[in-house]
Amino acid sequence: MDETYIKVKGTWKYLYPAADKQGKTVDFLLTAHLDPAAAKRFFDKAIRGNVAPEKVSMNKSSANKTAID
């Protein structure tokens, strides 16, 4: 799980992609704000439809850290 900041139709948004260990995108979330609650919902959704991960790699975003904690 990672996050990046992209411009969509002239507005900056946060893009959270989730990828499996082969690097294939499992799911993604596009949101206007860094939101710990949204990051948690997205993380739960991404693993719900797949096998629970043995480990999770992510950047040091406070929203991502809150979601995992």
N, CA, C and O atoms as a GROMACS GRO file, in nm:
protein
  276
    1MET      N    1   0.085  -0.116   0.000
    1MET     CA    2   0.000   0.000   0.000
    1MET      C    3   0.090   0.123   0.000
    1MET      O    4   0.190   0.128   0.072
    2ASP      N    5   0.054   0.218  -0.079
    2ASP     CA    6   0.134   0.338  -0.093
    2ASP      C    7   0.039   0.455  -0.113
    2ASP      O    8  -0.083   0.436  -0.114
    3GLU      N    9   0.091   0.571  -0.129
    3GLU     CA   10   0.009   0.686  -0.163
    3GLU      C   11   0.090   0.778  -0.251
    3GLU      O   12   0.212   0.787  -0.239
    4THR      N   13   0.021   0.847  -0.338
    4THR     CA   14   0.084   0.948  -0.420
    4THR      C   15  -0.017   1.060  -0.440
    4THR      O   16  -0.137   1.040  -0.421
    5TYR      N   17   0.028   1.175  -0.478
    5TYR     CA   18  -0.055   1.293  -0.497
    5TYR      C   19  -0.061   1.319  -0.647
    5TYR      O   20   0.043   1.343  -0.709
    6ILE      N   21  -0.180   1.314  -0.706
    6ILE     CA   22  -0.195   1.332  -0.851
    6ILE      C   23  -0.301   1.438  -0.880
    6ILE      O   24  -0.386   1.468  -0.796
    7LYS      N   25  -0.294   1.494  -0.998
    7LYS     CA   26  -0.392   1.594  -1.040
    7LYS      C   27  -0.497   1.525  -1.128
    7LYS      O   28  -0.463   1.461  -1.227
    8VAL      N   29  -0.624   1.540  -1.090
    8VAL     CA   30  -0.736   1.482  -1.165
    8VAL      C   31  -0.831   1.594  -1.202
    8VAL      O   32  -0.890   1.658  -1.115
    9LYS      N   33  -0.847   1.618  -1.331
    9LYS     CA   34  -0.935   1.725  -1.380
    9LYS      C   35  -0.906   1.858  -1.311
    9LYS      O   36  -0.997   1.932  -1.276
   10GLY      N   37  -0.776   1.887  -1.292
   10GLY     CA   38  -0.734   2.014  -1.236
   10GLY      C   39  -0.732   2.022  -1.084
   10GLY      O   40  -0.696   2.126  -1.028
   11THR      N   41  -0.772   1.914  -1.016
   11THR     CA   42  -0.775   1.912  -0.870
   11THR      C   43  -0.679   1.806  -0.818
   11THR      O   44  -0.675   1.694  -0.869
   12TRP      N   45  -0.601   1.843  -0.715
   12TRP     CA   46  -0.506   1.748  -0.657
   12TRP      C   47  -0.579   1.648  -0.568
   12TRP      O   48  -0.664   1.686  -0.487
   13LYS      N   49  -0.545   1.520  -0.584
   13LYS     CA   50  -0.606   1.410  -0.509
   13LYS      C   51  -0.497   1.316  -0.459
   13LYS      O   52  -0.387   1.310  -0.516
   14TYR      N   53  -0.529   1.243  -0.353
   14TYR     CA   54  -0.440   1.137  -0.304
   14TYR      C   55  -0.483   1.005  -0.365
   14TYR      O   56  -0.601   0.970  -0.361
   15LEU      N   57  -0.388   0.933  -0.420
   15LEU     CA   58  -0.414   0.802  -0.479
   15LEU      C   59  -0.345   0.697  -0.393
   15LEU      O   60  -0.223   0.700  -0.377
   16TYR      N   61  -0.423   0.604  -0.340
   16TYR     CA   62  -0.370   0.493  -0.261
   16TYR      C   63  -0.385   0.365  -0.342
   16TYR      O   64  -0.496   0.313  -0.351
   17PRO      N   65  -0.278   0.312  -0.401
   17PRO     CA   66  -0.289   0.183  -0.468
   17PRO      C   67  -0.245   0.071  -0.373
   17PRO      O   68  -0.156   0.091  -0.290
   18ALA      N   69  -0.307  -0.043  -0.384
   18ALA     CA   70  -0.266  -0.162  -0.309
   18ALA      C   71  -0.224  -0.266  -0.412
   18ALA      O   72  -0.296  -0.292  -0.508
   19ALA      N   73  -0.107  -0.326  -0.393
   19ALA     CA   74  -0.054  -0.424  -0.489
   19ALA      C   75  -0.021  -0.554  -0.417
   19ALA      O   76   0.011  -0.554  -0.298
   20ASP      N   77  -0.030  -0.664  -0.492
   20ASP     CA   78   0.009  -0.793  -0.435
   20ASP      C   79   0.160  -0.811  -0.448
   20ASP      O   80   0.229  -0.723  -0.499
   21LYS      N   81   0.211  -0.926  -0.403
   21LYS     CA   82   0.357  -0.944  -0.404
   21LYS      C   83   0.415  -0.956  -0.545
   21LYS      O   84   0.536  -0.946  -0.562
   22GLN      N   85   0.331  -0.978  -0.645
   22GLN     CA   86   0.379  -0.978  -0.784
   22GLN      C   87   0.377  -0.837  -0.843
   22GLN      O   88   0.419  -0.817  -0.957
   23GLY      N   89   0.327  -0.741  -0.767
   23GLY     CA   90   0.322  -0.602  -0.814
   23GLY      C   91   0.196  -0.566  -0.888
   23GLY      O   92   0.184  -0.454  -0.938
   24LYS      N   93   0.100  -0.659  -0.897
   24LYS     CA   94  -0.027  -0.632  -0.964
   24LYS      C   95  -0.116  -0.550  -0.870
   24LYS      O   96  -0.125  -0.579  -0.751
   25THR      N   97  -0.182  -0.448  -0.924
   25THR     CA   98  -0.272  -0.366  -0.844
   25THR      C   99  -0.394  -0.448  -0.805
   25THR      O  100  -0.462  -0.507  -0.890
   26VAL      N  101  -0.421  -0.452  -0.675
   26VAL     CA  102  -0.536  -0.524  -0.621
   26VAL      C  103  -0.657  -0.432  -0.615
   26VAL      O  104  -0.769  -0.472  -0.648
   27ASP      N  105  -0.634  -0.309  -0.574
   27ASP     CA  106  -0.741  -0.211  -0.561
   27ASP      C  107  -0.676  -0.073  -0.546
   27ASP      O  108  -0.555  -0.063  -0.530
   28PHE      N  109  -0.757   0.032  -0.552
   28PHE     CA  110  -0.704   0.166  -0.528
   28PHE      C  111  -0.814   0.254  -0.469
   28PHE      O  112  -0.933   0.225  -0.483
   29LEU      N  113  -0.772   0.361  -0.405
   29LEU     CA  114  -0.862   0.460  -0.347
   29LEU      C  115  -0.814   0.597  -0.392
   29LEU      O  116  -0.695   0.626  -0.388
   30LEU      N  117  -0.907   0.680  -0.435
   30LEU     CA  118  -0.878   0.817  -0.473
   30LEU      C  119  -0.956   0.908  -0.379
   30LEU      O  120  -1.079   0.896  -0.371
   31THR      N  121  -0.888   0.997  -0.308
   31THR     CA  122  -0.953   1.081  -0.210
   31THR      C  123  -0.895   1.222  -0.211
   31THR      O  124  -0.781   1.243  -0.254
   32ALA      N  125  -0.974   1.318  -0.165
   32ALA     CA  126  -0.931   1.458  -0.166
   32ALA      C  127  -0.838   1.490  -0.049
   32ALA      O  128  -0.761   1.586  -0.057
   33HIS      N  129  -0.845   1.415   0.059
   33HIS     CA  130  -0.768   1.446   0.180
   33HIS      C  131  -0.696   1.322   0.232
   33HIS      O  132  -0.737   1.209   0.206
   34LEU      N  133  -0.588   1.346   0.307
   34LEU     CA  134  -0.525   1.237   0.382
   34LEU      C  135  -0.618   1.204   0.496
   34LEU      O  136  -0.637   1.286   0.587
   35ASP      N  137  -0.677   1.088   0.493
   35ASP     CA  138  -0.782   1.054   0.587
   35ASP      C  139  -0.756   0.916   0.647
   35ASP      O  140  -0.771   0.816   0.578
   36PRO      N  141  -0.715   0.909   0.775
   36PRO     CA  142  -0.687   0.780   0.838
   36PRO      C  143  -0.805   0.682   0.833
   36PRO      O  144  -0.786   0.563   0.813
   37ALA      N  145  -0.926   0.732   0.851
   37ALA     CA  146  -1.044   0.644   0.847
   37ALA      C  147  -1.063   0.584   0.707
   37ALA      O  148  -1.094   0.466   0.694
   38ALA      N  149  -1.044   0.667   0.604
   38ALA     CA  150  -1.057   0.617   0.467
   38ALA      C  151  -0.945   0.518   0.435
   38ALA      O  152  -0.968   0.418   0.367
   39ALA      N  153  -0.824   0.546   0.483
   39ALA     CA  154  -0.712   0.453   0.460
   39ALA      C  155  -0.741   0.318   0.526
   39ALA      O  156  -0.710   0.214   0.467
   40LYS      N  157  -0.800   0.319   0.645
   40LYS     CA  158  -0.833   0.193   0.712
   40LYS      C  159  -0.941   0.117   0.636
   40LYS      O  160  -0.929  -0.004   0.616
   41ARG      N  161  -1.046   0.188   0.594
   41ARG     CA  162  -1.152   0.121   0.515
   41ARG      C  163  -1.095   0.062   0.388
   41ARG      O  164  -1.129  -0.050   0.350
   42PHE      N  165  -1.008   0.137   0.322
   42PHE     CA  166  -0.946   0.087   0.198
   42PHE      C  167  -0.859  -0.034   0.224
   42PHE      O  168  -0.866  -0.132   0.150
   43PHE      N  169  -0.777  -0.030   0.329
   43PHE     CA  170  -0.692  -0.144   0.363
   43PHE      C  171  -0.778  -0.267   0.393
   43PHE      O  172  -0.749  -0.375   0.342
   44ASP      N  173  -0.881  -0.251   0.472
   44ASP     CA  174  -0.971  -0.362   0.504
   44ASP      C  175  -1.035  -0.419   0.378
   44ASP      O  176  -1.044  -0.541   0.362
   45LYS      N  177  -1.080  -0.332   0.288
   45LYS     CA  178  -1.142  -0.375   0.163
   45LYS      C  179  -1.041  -0.449   0.074
   45LYS      O  180  -1.074  -0.552   0.015
   46ALA      N  181  -0.920  -0.397   0.066
   46ALA     CA  182  -0.819  -0.457  -0.020
   46ALA      C  183  -0.782  -0.598   0.025
   46ALA      O  184  -0.759  -0.686  -0.059
   47ILE      N  185  -0.777  -0.621   0.156
   47ILE     CA  186  -0.740  -0.756   0.202
   47ILE      C  187  -0.861  -0.848   0.214
   47ILE      O  188  -0.846  -0.970   0.214
   48ARG      N  189  -0.981  -0.792   0.224
   48ARG     CA  190  -1.102  -0.873   0.237
   48ARG      C  191  -1.121  -0.966   0.117
   48ARG      O  192  -1.158  -1.082   0.134
   49GLY      N  193  -1.096  -0.917  -0.002
   49GLY     CA  194  -1.117  -0.996  -0.123
   49GLY      C  195  -0.996  -1.078  -0.163
   49GLY      O  196  -0.996  -1.140  -0.270
   50ASN      N  197  -0.893  -1.079  -0.080
   50ASN     CA  198  -0.768  -1.148  -0.113
   50ASN      C  199  -0.718  -1.222   0.011
   50ASN      O  200  -0.777  -1.212   0.119
   51VAL      N  201  -0.611  -1.294  -0.005
   51VAL     CA  202  -0.550  -1.362   0.108
   51VAL      C  203  -0.487  -1.257   0.200
   51VAL      O  204  -0.425  -1.162   0.153
   52ALA      N  205  -0.503  -1.274   0.332
   52ALA     CA  206  -0.443  -1.180   0.428
   52ALA      C  207  -0.292  -1.176   0.406
   52ALA      O  208  -0.229  -1.281   0.392
   53PRO      N  209  -0.233  -1.057   0.404
   53PRO     CA  210  -0.090  -1.045   0.376
   53PRO      C  211  -0.004  -1.096   0.492
   53PRO      O  212  -0.041  -1.085   0.609
   54GLU      N  213   0.112  -1.153   0.456
   54GLU     CA  214   0.209  -1.193   0.558
   54GLU      C  215   0.280  -1.071   0.613
   54GLU      O  216   0.314  -1.066   0.731
   55LYS      N  217   0.302  -0.972   0.527
   55LYS     CA  218   0.362  -0.847   0.569
   55LYS      C  219   0.305  -0.736   0.483
   55LYS      O  220   0.255  -0.760   0.373
   56VAL      N  221   0.314  -0.614   0.534
   56VAL     CA  222   0.262  -0.497   0.463
   56VAL      C  223   0.375  -0.397   0.447
   56VAL      O  224   0.440  -0.361   0.545
   57SER      N  225   0.398  -0.353   0.325
   57SER     CA  226   0.499  -0.251   0.297
   57SER      C  227   0.427  -0.124   0.258
   57SER      O  228   0.335  -0.125   0.176
   58MET      N  229   0.469  -0.013   0.318
   58MET     CA  230   0.406   0.115   0.285
   58MET      C  231   0.501   0.228   0.318
   58MET      O  232   0.604   0.208   0.382
   59ASN      N  233   0.465   0.348   0.273
   59ASN     CA  234   0.545   0.464   0.308
   59ASN      C  235   0.512   0.508   0.450
   59ASN      O  236   0.435   0.440   0.519
   60LYS      N  237   0.570   0.617   0.494
   60LYS     CA  238   0.552   0.661   0.633
   60LYS      C  239   0.437   0.758   0.651
   60LYS      O  240   0.436   0.838   0.745
   61SER      N  241   0.339   0.752   0.564
   61SER     CA  242   0.223   0.838   0.574
   61SER      C  243   0.151   0.814   0.706
   61SER      O  244   0.131   0.700   0.747
   62SER      N  245   0.111   0.922   0.773
   62SER     CA  246   0.039   0.906   0.900
   62SER      C  247  -0.095   0.836   0.880
   62SER      O  248  -0.138   0.762   0.968
   63ALA      N  249  -0.162   0.858   0.767
   63ALA     CA  250  -0.290   0.792   0.741
   63ALA      C  251  -0.269   0.641   0.727
   63ALA      O  252  -0.345   0.563   0.782
   64ASN      N  253  -0.166   0.601   0.653
   64ASN     CA  254  -0.138   0.458   0.636
   64ASN      C  255  -0.101   0.394   0.768
   64ASN      O  256  -0.148   0.285   0.799
   65LYS      N  257  -0.016   0.460   0.847
   65LYS     CA  258   0.026   0.405   0.976
   65LYS      C  259  -0.094   0.388   1.069
   65LYS      O  260  -0.105   0.286   1.137
   66THR      N  261  -0.182   0.485   1.072
   66THR     CA  262  -0.303   0.476   1.154
   66THR      C  263  -0.390   0.360   1.110
   66THR      O  264  -0.446   0.290   1.194
   67ALA      N  265  -0.404   0.339   0.980
   67ALA     CA  266  -0.486   0.230   0.928
   67ALA      C  267  -0.433   0.094   0.973
   67ALA      O  268  -0.512   0.006   1.009
   68ILE      N  269  -0.302   0.076   0.973
   68ILE     CA  270  -0.243  -0.052   1.013
   68ILE      C  271  -0.250  -0.071   1.163
   68ILE      O  272  -0.279  -0.180   1.211
   69ASP      N  273  -0.222   0.036   1.238
   69ASP     CA  274  -0.229   0.026   1.384
   69ASP      C  275  -0.368  -0.014   1.428
   69ASP      O  276  -0.394  -0.028   1.547
   0.00000   0.00000   0.00000
